[in-house]
Amino acid sequence: MAKIFVVDDELTMVQMVTETLRAEGHEVFPFTNAVQALESLEAQHPDLVVADMVLEKSRVQGLDILAKARTLSPPSVVIVITGFGTVETAVDAMKKGAYDYLEKPFKLEEFKACVERGLSYNKAISENLYLRKQLNEKYQFNKIIGTSAGMQEVFKLVERVADTDSTVLVLGESGTGKELVARALHFNSRRHLAPFIPVNCAALPENLLESELFGHRKGAFTGAVNDKKGLFQEADGGTIFLDEIGAMPALLQSRLLRVLQDGEVRRVGDNTPVYVNVRVIAATNEPLQKKISEGAFREDLFYRLNVIPIDVPPLRDRRDDIPLIAANYLKHKVSQRLGHRVQMTKHAMDMLSYYHWPGNVRELENVIERAAVLCENNIIQPHDLPSNIVEAKNAESAPELHTSIDSLYPMGGNTEFVEKSSVTAGNPAKTEPLKDYMREQEVGYLNRILSQTGGDKEKAANLLGISLATLYRKLGGEDA
């Protein structure tokens, strides 16, 4: 049984259609007043709407009913009814999202078959509900890892603007998690049951990107053997994520501007516009203002995209988040992928916190996965990390953490970090030579002193009571 709206200003038509549908076991809401139907759509959220296109006795028309039904989440399936000589209007309704149309007078069997197809289509959408809910859970904004002040600002913005249709521009360096922010925006909005379509604007040449975004007609160019829907049409009702928007060619920038302004898409080789209901989220890892000054990016498009900017901070500016990200990735990704639990010593974690992470979270995850595969006894130690991380000694890249690892992950239970002593005691055959252990402790201490002096080696040597030459020798790995 389905919930169906019937909207027509002819009482006899409403009665006939209502009786037919109720005989099929459906819950039917008949309306001869289109204004009441429009006002009831959101409250009742029908599975299917049957509406006459031309309602002569009302200021509200079939296209108004269609437009409102398409804003619901998930959108109601709409079948439009047209009178003689109004087929062009029906075709226009199809372009704007109607599922099908019937021309008056129609046979009841034809009508019932059309309704059955429409409800089957609605069921196919509903069957994706469980998967979509799983995705919604996966991409809740509070699942983005971070307790730093910068990330808290990101969380607040995502929470405030997720359930709006405002265009968002996500800013941040490569690897900071801009797509994760975009997915959080989508899956926490009323569009979460509709598609989320990510597009990398830098990954395709101009001619292919145009076809991918806007679609093409058969024969529009060599190789166009069939009509093709573009990604904007695929994302209809949902969200399209345009990553690396600064790489979009000038011609496509103007076409994107038309979509943002009018909500219409023109396929390559087609002069007829197709209207889409899509939220646009764009992202860039380069300053668009600079590209504007160079003439490489349209200023009017920038202002259309930059309605709500969200700036994702780089990892070096939120080092307190490193233990959180590392533990989460070890537990929920690496350990599950390898089929066994992997842990990390606090000394190794300290090394991660010293590094400046030019590749941000993506680089951190890659380093952790590599170390997890190479480590012995499923415990990551400093020597399992890449040399550039172990040798990171720049004082500016080693500030004091505001949050200790102990406070984030108390020992025992489910912590992914372990004391160094537990590694050596539990594995006497693998015990680290005392010389190497002392060397690691010494280097760590020297770096902490350098951090306190702002990288001033002469001042650090004075504090340590050693000569500058001795300090250089110890930092260079030679014994005193």
C-alpha positions in Angstrom: 0.0 0.0 0.0 1.3 3.4 -0.9 0.4 7.0 0.0 -0.8 8.8 -3.1 -1.9 12.5 -3.7 -4.4 13.1 -6.5 -4.6 16.8 -7.6 -7.1 18.0 -10.2 -9.6 20.8 -10.3 -12.2 18.6 -12.0 -14.1 16.8 -9.3 -15.2 13.8 -11.6 -11.6 13.2 -12.6 -10.5 13.2 -8.9 -13.3 10.8 -7.9 -12.5 8.4 -10.7 -8.8 8.3 -10.0 -9.3 8.1 -6.3 -11.7 5.1 -6.5 -9.4 3.3 -8.9 -6.4 3.7 -6.6 -8.3 2.8 -3.4 -9.5 -0.4 -5.1 -5.8 -1.3 -5.6 -5.4 -0.9 -1.8 -3.6 2.5 -1.7 -4.1 5.3 0.8 -5.3 8.2 -1.4 -5.6 11.9 -0.6 -7.8 13.6 -3.1 -7.6 17.4 -3.7 -9.5 19.7 -6.0 -7.9 22.6 -4.2 -4.2 22.8 -5.4 -3.2 25.3 -2.7 -4.3 22.8 0.0 -2.4 20.0 -1.9 0.8 22.1 -2.0 0.5 22.9 1.7 0.0 19.3 2.6 2.9 17.8 0.7 5.6 18.3 3.3 3.4 17.1 6.2 2.1 13.9 4.5 5.1 13.2 2.3 3.3 11.0 -0.2 5.1 8.2 -2.2 3.5 9.3 -5.4 1.7 12.4 -6.7 -0.8 12.4 -9.6 -1.3 16.0 -10.7 -3.0 17.8 -13.6 -0.6 20.2 -15.3 -3.2 22.9 -16.0 -5.4 23.9 -13.0 -7.6 26.6 -14.4 -9.4 27.3 -11.1 -6.2 27.8 -9.1 -3.2 30.1 -8.9 -1.1 27.0 -8.1 -0.3 24.9 -11.1 1.0 21.4 -11.7 4.6 22.6 -12.1 4.3 24.2 -8.6 3.2 20.8 -7.2 6.0 19.1 -9.0 8.7 21.6 -7.8 7.5 21.2 -4.2 7.4 17.4 -4.4 11.0 17.3 -5.6 12.2 19.2 -2.6 11.1 16.4 -0.3 13.7 13.9 0.9 13.3 11.4 -0.7 11.4 13.2 -3.4 7.9 12.0 -4.2 7.4 10.4 -7.6 5.2 12.6 -9.8 3.0 11.6 -12.7 1.5 14.5 -14.6 -1.8 14.5 -16.5 -2.2 16.7 -19.5 -5.1 17.8 -21.6 -5.3 17.7 -25.4 -2.7 20.0 -27.0 -0.5 20.4 -23.9 2.0 17.6 -24.6 4.8 20.3 -24.8 4.0 21.3 -21.2 4.2 17.7 -20.2 7.6 17.3 -21.8 8.7 20.4 -19.9 7.6 18.8 -16.7 9.6 15.7 -17.5 12.7 17.8 -17.9 12.0 19.3 -14.5 11.7 15.9 -12.8 8.3 14.4 -13.5 8.5 10.6 -13.7 5.9 10.2 -16.5 2.8 11.8 -18.0 -0.6 10.7 -19.3 -2.7 12.5 -21.9 -6.4 12.9 -21.3 -8.5 10.9 -21.9 -6.5 7.9 -20.8 -7.6 4.3 -20.2 -7.7 3.1 -16.6 -5.5 0.1 -17.3 -2.9 2.4 -18.8 -3.2 4.6 -15.7 -2.8 1.7 -13.3 0.3 0.4 -15.2 1.9 3.9 -15.0 1.2 4.2 -11.3 2.7 0.7 -10.7 5.9 1.7 -12.6 6.1 4.9 -10.6 5.7 3.0 -7.3 8.3 0.4 -8.3 10.7 3.3 -9.0 9.9 4.7 -5.6 10.5 1.3 -3.9 13.9 1.1 -5.6 14.9 4.4 -4.0 13.6 3.3 -0.6 15.5 0.1 -0.8 18.7 2.1 -0.6 17.6 3.7 2.7 19.6 1.3 4.9 22.8 1.9 2.9 22.2 5.6 3.0 21.7 5.5 6.7 24.9 3.6 7.1 26.7 6.3 5.1 25.1 9.0 7.1 26.4 7.4 10.3 29.9 6.9 8.7 30.1 10.6 7.7 28.6 12.3 10.7 30.5 15.5 11.4 31.4 14.3 14.8 33.2 11.3 13.2 35.8 13.7 11.7 38.8 13.3 14.1 40.0 16.3 16.0 39.8 18.1 19.3 41.9 21.1 18.4 40.4 24.6 18.4 40.7 24.8 14.6 38.8 21.6 14.0 36.1 22.6 16.6 35.4 25.6 14.4 35.1 23.3 11.4 32.6 21.1 13.3 30.5 24.1 14.3 30.3 25.4 10.7 29.4 21.9 9.3 26.7 21.5 12.0 25.2 25.0 11.2 25.1 24.8 7.4 24.7 21.1 6.6 21.0 21.2 6.3 20.8 24.2 4.0 21.2 24.5 0.3 23.9 27.1 0.5 26.9 26.7 -1.7 30.1 25.9 0.3 33.7 26.4 -0.6 36.0 24.1 1.4 39.6 25.5 1.7 42.7 23.6 2.8 45.9 22.0 1.8 46.1 18.7 0.0 45.4 15.8 2.4 43.6 17.7 5.1 40.3 15.9 4.5 38.3 18.4 2.4 36.2 15.6 0.8 35.4 14.2 4.2 34.0 17.6 5.2 32.0 17.7 2.0 30.6 14.2 2.7 29.7 15.2 6.3 27.8 18.2 4.9 25.8 16.0 2.5 25.1 13.1 4.8 23.9 15.3 7.6 21.5 17.2 5.3 18.0 16.5 4.1 19.6 15.5 0.8 21.3 12.5 2.4 19.1 9.9 0.6 20.0 11.4 -2.8 23.4 10.9 -4.5 26.7 12.4 -3.5 28.8 12.8 -6.6 32.5 13.7 -6.2 34.4 15.1 -9.2 38.1 15.9 -9.4 38.3 18.8 -11.8 42.0 18.4 -12.3 41.9 14.7 -13.3 40.3 15.1 -16.7 41.1 17.1 -19.8 38.7 19.9 -20.7 36.6 18.1 -23.4 36.1 15.0 -21.2 35.3 17.0 -18.1 32.6 19.0 -20.0 31.0 15.7 -21.1 31.3 14.2 -17.6 29.8 17.2 -15.9 27.0 18.1 -18.3 26.5 15.0 -20.5 26.2 14.9 -24.3 23.8 14.0 -27.1 24.5 11.1 -29.5 26.8 12.3 -32.3 27.9 15.5 -30.5 31.5 14.5 -31.1 33.5 11.5 -32.2 32.9 8.6 -29.9 29.5 9.9 -28.7 27.6 6.8 -29.8 24.8 7.3 -27.2 23.1 10.0 -25.2 24.8 10.4 -21.9 23.6 12.0 -18.7 26.1 14.3 -17.0 27.1 14.1 -13.4 24.9 17.1 -12.5 21.9 15.1 -13.7 23.2 12.1 -11.8 23.4 14.2 -8.7 19.9 15.6 -9.1 18.3 16.0 -5.7 21.6 15.5 -4.0 25.1 17.1 -3.9 27.9 17.4 -6.3 31.4 17.9 -4.9 33.8 19.8 -7.2 37.3 19.1 -5.9 40.3 21.2 -7.1 37.8 23.8 -8.6 40.7 26.1 -9.4 41.8 23.7 -12.2 38.5 24.1 -14.0 39.0 25.5 -17.6 37.6 29.0 -18.3 34.8 27.7 -20.7 33.5 25.3 -18.0 33.6 28.0 -15.4 31.1 30.0 -17.4 28.9 26.9 -17.7 29.1 26.2 -14.0 28.1 29.8 -13.3 24.9 29.2 -15.3 24.1 26.1 -13.2 24.6 28.0 -10.0 22.5 31.0 -11.2 19.6 29.2 -13.0 19.8 25.6 -12.1 20.0 24.5 -15.7 22.4 22.2 -17.6 22.9 22.0 -21.3 24.4 18.7 -22.6 27.1 18.9 -25.2 25.4 19.0 -28.6 22.0 19.9 -27.2 20.3 23.4 -27.1 17.6 22.3 -24.7 18.3 23.0 -21.1 17.7 20.4 -18.4 16.8 21.7 -14.9 18.5 20.1 -11.9 18.2 20.5 -8.2 21.7 20.1 -7.0 23.7 21.5 -4.1 27.3 22.4 -5.1 30.2 22.0 -2.7 33.6 23.0 -4.1 37.1 22.7 -2.7 40.5 24.1 -3.5 44.0 23.7 -2.2 45.2 26.9 -3.8 44.1 30.6 -3.2 41.5 31.4 -5.8 42.1 35.2 -5.3 45.5 34.7 -6.8 44.1 32.9 -9.8 41.6 35.7 -10.2 44.3 38.3 -10.3 46.1 36.2 -12.9 43.0 36.0 -15.0 42.7 32.2 -14.6 39.5 32.2 -12.6 36.3 34.1 -12.9 35.6 36.5 -10.1 31.8 36.2 -10.4 32.1 32.4 -10.1 34.3 32.8 -7.0 31.6 34.9 -5.3 29.0 32.3 -6.2 31.0 29.5 -4.7 32.3 31.4 -1.7 28.9 31.8 0.0 30.1 29.8 3.0 33.8 29.2 3.2 35.1 26.4 5.5 38.8 26.4 6.2 40.3 23.0 7.2 43.6 23.6 9.1 46.7 21.7 8.2 47.9 19.0 10.5 51.0 20.9 11.6 48.6 23.5 13.1 46.7 20.9 15.1 49.4 18.6 16.5 47.2 17.7 19.5 45.0 15.8 17.0 47.8 13.5 15.9 47.4 10.9 18.7 43.6 10.8 18.1 44.0 10.3 14.3 46.8 7.8 14.7 44.9 5.7 17.3 41.6 5.8 15.3 43.4 4.8 12.1 45.3 2.0 13.8 42.2 0.6 15.4 39.5 1.0 12.7 41.4 0.8 9.5 44.9 -0.8 9.7 44.2 -3.5 12.3 41.0 -4.5 10.5 42.7 -4.6 7.2 45.6 -6.7 8.5 43.4 -8.9 10.5 45.2 -8.4 13.8 45.6 -5.6 16.4 48.6 -3.2 15.9 49.8 -0.9 18.6 52.4 1.9 18.8 54.9 2.9 21.5 54.6 6.4 23.0 58.2 7.1 21.8 57.1 6.4 18.2 54.0 8.6 18.8 56.3 11.4 20.0 58.3 11.1 16.8 55.0 11.6 14.8 54.3 14.8 16.8 57.7 16.3 15.9 57.2 16.0 12.2 55.6 18.9 10.1 53.5 16.7 7.8 53.5 18.5 4.5 51.1 15.8 3.2 48.8 16.3 6.2 46.4 13.5 7.3 46.8 11.5 4.1 50.6 11.3 4.7 50.1 10.4 8.4 47.8 7.5 7.5 50.3 6.3 4.8 53.1 6.4 7.3 51.1 4.5 10.0 50.0 1.8 7.5 53.6 1.3 6.2 54.9 1.0 9.8 52.2 -1.4 10.8 53.1 -3.7 7.9 56.8 -3.6 8.6 56.9 -3.7 12.4 57.7 -6.7 14.5 55.3 -8.2 17.2 52.6 -5.9 15.9 54.0 -2.9 17.8 55.2 0.1 16.0 58.5 1.5 17.4 60.5 4.6 16.3 62.8 2.5 14.0 59.7 1.4 12.1 59.0 4.9 11.0 60.5 6.6 7.8 63.9 8.2 8.4 62.7 11.7 7.6 60.3 11.5 10.5 62.8 10.0 12.9 65.4 12.6 12.0 63.1 15.6 12.2 64.9 18.0 14.5 63.7 21.4 13.4 62.6 23.1 16.6 59.7 24.9 14.8 58.2 21.5 14.0 58.4 20.2 17.5 56.2 22.4 19.8 55.0 21.2 23.1 51.7 19.4 22.9 48.9 20.8 25.0 47.4 17.4 25.5 49.4 14.4 26.7 49.1 11.0 25.2 48.2 9.6 28.6 45.2 11.9 29.0 44.0 11.0 25.5 44.6 7.3 25.8 45.0 6.0 29.4 47.0 2.8 29.6 45.2 -0.5 29.4 41.8 -1.4 27.9 41.6 -0.4 24.2 44.5 2.0 23.9 46.5 1.8 20.7 49.7 3.1 22.5 51.9 1.1 24.7 54.8 1.8 27.1 58.2 1.1 25.8 59.0 -1.1 28.8 56.1 -3.4 28.0 57.6 -4.1 24.6 61.0 -5.1 25.8 59.8 -7.0 28.9 57.4 -9.0 26.9 59.9 -9.8 24.2 63.3 -10.3 25.7 64.7 -11.8 22.5 64.0 -8.5 20.8 65.3 -6.2 23.5 66.8 -3.0 22.1 70.6 -2.7 22.8 71.2 -0.3 25.8 73.4 1.9 23.6 70.6 2.4 21.1 68.1 3.0 23.7 70.2 5.6 25.5 71.0 7.3 22.2 67.2 7.6 21.4 66.6 9.1 24.9 69.4 11.6 24.5 68.3 12.8 21.1 64.8 13.2 22.4 66.0 15.3 25.3 68.2 17.5 23.1 65.3 18.2 20.8 63.1 19.2 23.7 65.7 21.7 24.9 66.0 23.0 21.3 62.3 23.4 21.3 62.4 25.5 24.5 65.1 27.8 22.9 63.3 28.3 19.7 66.0 26.4 17.8 68.8 28.5 19.1 71.6 25.8 19.3 74.1 28.1 21.1 71.6 28.9 23.8 70.7 25.2 24.1 74.3 24.2 24.5 74.7 26.7 27.3 71.6 25.3 29.1 73.0 21.8 28.7 76.5 22.8 29.9 78.2 21.5 26.8 80.0 23.1 23.9 78.3 24.0 20.6 80.6 21.5 18.8 79.5 18.7 21.2 75.8 19.5 20.6 76.3 19.4 16.8 78.1 16.1 17.2 75.4 14.5 19.3 72.7 15.7 17.0 74.6 14.3 14.1 74.5 10.8 15.6 78.1 10.5 16.9 79.0 9.5 20.4 80.5 12.1 22.7 
